[in-house]
């Protein structure tokens, strides 16, 4: 048995003893900086933290990131290119991705492929702001990026 297999078994045994579902105990599904672990973290994006939760009754882990408004354009371009996320648009009182059509289905978020489906959902947005022009993004203190890792399939 390799060291990785022994570690995986130890984590599984600990989860069973503590009563946690085994799906939470998978090493690849530990909370952390998902983008850095996948080698897909753009320059200027800072890891803030990670938390377990639910999305539509499915267990998820959500990694949170921030980028200064002055660097947000670079991070946005990177996420559009590597995840297929829609280009940010100003709507009402903040910035969020516009819908793009992929395979006949409109979506706003990007996706990072993983060995196990459904992959990681990627979304970039701002807090409420009156800054409505891209040229003025440097006035926005921070944009947020959320990477949602699904631990279950529907």
N, C-alpha and C positions, 0 to 999 in steps of 0.2 A: 504494500500500500504506500503510495507516495505521500509526501508531507501535505500537499494540497488536499488529498483525499482524507487524510487523518484529521486535518482542520475542519473540512466540511462535515465529517461525521461527528466531531466534537460539538460543532455548532448545532447540528441537528439534534443530538442527544440533549444538549442544554435546553433547546427549545421545547423538547418533549417534556423534560423534567419541570420546566417553568410553566408549561401549559400553553406556550405560544404555538400557533399553527406553523407547520413546517414551511409553508410558502414564504413566511416572513424571515426565515432563517437562512435562506440561500445566500451564499457569500456575494454573488453578483447583484443581489438585491439589497445590499446594505446601503443605508443613507450615506451620502457623501457628494463630492464634486463630480457629478456624472460626466460633464463635458471634458474635464481634464482626464478622467479615467479612460474616456473614449478617444483621447487625442484630438478633440474637436472644440477646444476652448479658445475663442478669439482673444487677441490682445486687448487689454483694457477692461475686460469683463472680470468683475470681482465676485468670488463665491461668498455668499452671505450665510447660508445654512441649509439644512434639510430637515423635513418633518414627514411623518407618516400621516396618512389621512385616507379619505374616500373620494371617489369621483363616480357619480352614478352608481353607487353601491359597490363599486369595485375598489379593492385595496390598492393604494398608490403610495409612492414616495415622491415628494416634491422638493427639488433642489432649487434654491433661490439665488439669484445673481443680481448685481447692479452694475451700471456703467454710467459714467458722467455724461451729461448732455453733449459736451464738446467732442466725445468719442463715440456717441451713439450711432452716427451714420456708418462708421466702419463695422460696428457689430451688427447692425441691421443688414448691411450688404452681405456679410459673412453668413448670417443665418438664412437669408434668402437663397444664397447660392448652395449651401450645404444641407439645408433642411426643407427647402421649398416653402418656407413661411411667406405669407403675403407681405407686400411693402406696407410700411406704416402710413396711416392716414390720420388726419385730425378729424375727430368726430365729436361734436358738442363741446366737450371740455377736457379732452385728452387724446393721446396718440395710441392707436391700436392697429393690428394688421388688417389690411383689406382682404376680402375674399378672393381666392384664385381658384380656377377650375382645374381639378386633377382627375382624369378618368371620368369626366362628366359630372363630378361631384364638387360643389364649392366647399372650400375650407379656408380658414384663416391661419391656423397654426401650422408649424413645420413638424416634420417627423425625422427622428434619427433611427435608422434600421439597427436592429439587434439580432442576435442569433435566435432569440426566442421572441415571438410576436406578442403584443402588437407593436413593440418599439417604444421610443420615448417621444412624447409630444412636447414641442417647443413653442413658447409664446413670448413676445416682447411687447411692452406697453409702458406708458407713463402714468404718473399720478395725475390728478386733475391739474390743469394748467390753462392759462390764457394764451400761452405761446402757440400760435396756430401756423407759423411759417417754419419750414425746415431750416431756412437760413438762420433762424434764431434759436436753434436747439441748444446752443451753449448756455442759454439762460435757464434751461431746465436743470435742476440740481442732479437728477438721476432718472434713468430709465430702468425698468425691471425686466428680467428674463426669468421665466419659470420653465423648468424641465420636469415634466411629469412622467414618472416611470410606473407603468401598470404592472402589478404583481399577479393579476388574474386576467383571464380573457372572458368576455361576455358569453 
